[in-house]
Amino acid sequence: MSRLPSLAALEGCWLMVRMIEHADGRRDVFEGESIFHRSGPRLLQDETGVLTPARGGHALKATRRYVWSGSGARIDVAFGDMRPFHSVPVGVSTYETTYLCPPDRYEVFYDFNDFPNWSTVWSVEGPRKAYRMETRFSRLKD
């Protein structure tokens, strides 16, 4: 059984594949890279890739940034504008937490059992949202 050993263990470039399954059965796919790079004591996570919608149409380029920080027992994850998002304990093999953004609810399950391969599964519910989003990360060679 593997665990997330530290914030530094995330540094580098990761291949990411994300499946987004909507309540109506549509399945969108995002494929790209997630680069974790240092900015002082923090890691910036920059996602870039292409989102292919289930119903056809044009593929869309997509980007997103998160900020990971902390040392010791917890890693804090913030949005790119530094608004708090959630935390993950260091040394866990799996972890589940919830982020509330009323009226929406975001539940995430982290799986580090095969680290450095790891995954997240988000379940999202709200008045205009209902989907499950699974992302698999695998380290790219530097």
Protein Blocks (a to p, Z undefined) as FASTA:
>chain_A
ZZdfbfklmgccdddddddddfkopacddddddddddehjbccdddddddddfkgpjddd
dddddddedehjbccdddfkopafbdcdehiabdcddddddfbdcdddddfklccbdcdd
dddddfkbccddddddddddZZ
